[in-house]
């Protein structure tokens, strides 16, 4: 037992005695499925590693993430984001709420950005209040620092946040380091991913001897695009790989699923129909962007290795819940989309999610539908801390322990092994609509209602690439009606109603 574990156990026991069993640490997320630990156990550290614009497919090049996290923990194979855009997605992580409840619906004012979120009532505030030493390293929310670059958001005991607009530069960027602006240069030692990883290792080494549990958030820019532009870059925005990784995947083929440069988009809404087929030059640019994005992830993978090594050396690895995820997915030519996210299709909304830590069974694959709205409830459950908001998500810890029976299957999905929980997928705000679309994602289907009135319905068992929308198919009229009813309820849900399974039709 490390010194911190012994001290924490003694402190928790003394607190329980002095307070006569009041729920100082207990019941943090009970309404959202809390299950983890007991009051007499030391609370775990929590480490969140978040990448930017990462697809599930790209995990294949991250050997350390696979070996040190996935093989030692739980991989969620059906993990989604409620709104596939940086600021709304990260706000969901910080609040445990869908975008229609936390209010951040885009990256920019008036509907989004850092200053749109109530930062006084977020996950770090709740954890710091409950006794955690909290720290953030890297990207935060879009437009952070544009008004006051030395501001430290509430709830962070230590702060090493990137200041916009320099956030999107892999060199020559500025960090607010606990209220002091520090500018990094263009030398190899200033490569942003390496700096973030080094700061995380330093924080762990300093924090391990303390009696306080810690919450550390590390938000890497990679594989998001960023400056500076380099010789040979395509006519697309690309990331900057570390010099040691440049051209590592120079001959890597671009994946071409059935949806790549989709030939027939007559079933799709106008925003897809008006896109021309990608030209050979555009396909070549997409391929080069894809390769550079893979290369940029290699430095993240090395940072993950160094962080896990630091946790092991400090004696804290087995007492740390590690969460690895991304803020959203990304397109590489699917459905004629050269790059980006935001849209309702699988490459955009599906993200990696891996948990490793106390109580998480090694090497398991979890198929239940989960979303980034579940991250805050999961962390609060592990930390036995109380939220300051009504949580829309649920704790995932109950899914990561002992093997569980197959969940109940909703009507119309029995043949596909459907899960009883739906995920809400929202589009960002537009000048004419609060959200560009609302969609319901079940294990088998996704049903979309666009602000334009257009609709889409895909059977993801028969059509995983979303090639043929069956929104007008009479054979699916009953499914469409049921999903429409469920979407109407989920679209303005709050708290427990966001977590309910399908109800029988009346």
HELIX and SHEET records of a PDB file:
HELIX    1   1 UNK A    3  UNK A   18  1                                  16    
HELIX    2   2 UNK A   30  UNK A   32  5                                   3    
HELIX    3   3 UNK A   57  UNK A   61  5                                   5    
HELIX    4   4 UNK A   63  UNK A   64  1                                   2    
HELIX    5   5 UNK A   65  UNK A   70  3                                   6    
HELIX    6   6 UNK A   86  UNK A   95  1                                  10    
HELIX    7   7 UNK A   99  UNK A  102  1                                   4    
HELIX    8   8 UNK A  114  UNK A  116  5                                   3    
HELIX    9   9 UNK A  123  UNK A  129  1                                   7    
HELIX   10  10 UNK A  166  UNK A  168  5                                   3    
HELIX   11  11 UNK A  188  UNK A  190  5                                   3    
HELIX   12  12 UNK A  192  UNK A  207  1                                  16    
HELIX   13  13 UNK A  243  UNK A  245  5                                   3    
HELIX   14  14 UNK A  270  UNK A  273  1                                   4    
HELIX   15  15 UNK A  280  UNK A  314  1                                  35    
HELIX   16  16 UNK A  317  UNK A  319  5                                   3    
HELIX   17  17 UNK A  346  UNK A  349  1                                   4    
HELIX   18  18 UNK A  372  UNK A  374  5                                   3    
HELIX   19  19 UNK A  375  UNK A  383  1                                   9    
HELIX   20  20 UNK A  397  UNK A  399  5                                   3    
HELIX   21  21 UNK A  414  UNK A  416  5                                   3    
HELIX   22  22 UNK A  474  UNK A  476  5                                   3    
HELIX   23  23 UNK A  477  UNK A  490  1                                  14    
HELIX   24  24 UNK A  495  UNK A  498  5                                   4    
SHEET    1   A10 UNK A 180  UNK A 183  0                                        
SHEET    2   A10 UNK A 174  UNK A 177 -1                                        
SHEET    3   A10 UNK A 158  UNK A 162 -1                                        
SHEET    4   A10 UNK A 133  UNK A 138  1                                        
SHEET    5   A10 UNK A 214  UNK A 219  1                                        
SHEET    6   A10 UNK A  45  UNK A  51  1                                        
SHEET    7   A10 UNK A 320  UNK A 326  1                                        
SHEET    8   A10 UNK A 353  UNK A 356 -1                                        
SHEET    9   A10 UNK A  74  UNK A  76 -1                                        
SHEET   10   A10 UNK A 364  UNK A 366  1                                        
SHEET    1   B 2 UNK A  79  UNK A  80  0                                        
SHEET    2   B 2 UNK A 370  UNK A 371  1                                        
SHEET    1   C 4 UNK A 423  UNK A 426  0                                        
SHEET    2   C 4 UNK A 437  UNK A 441 -1                                        
SHEET    3   C 4 UNK A 445  UNK A 450 -1                                        
SHEET    4   C 4 UNK A 455  UNK A 459 -1                                        
END                                                                             
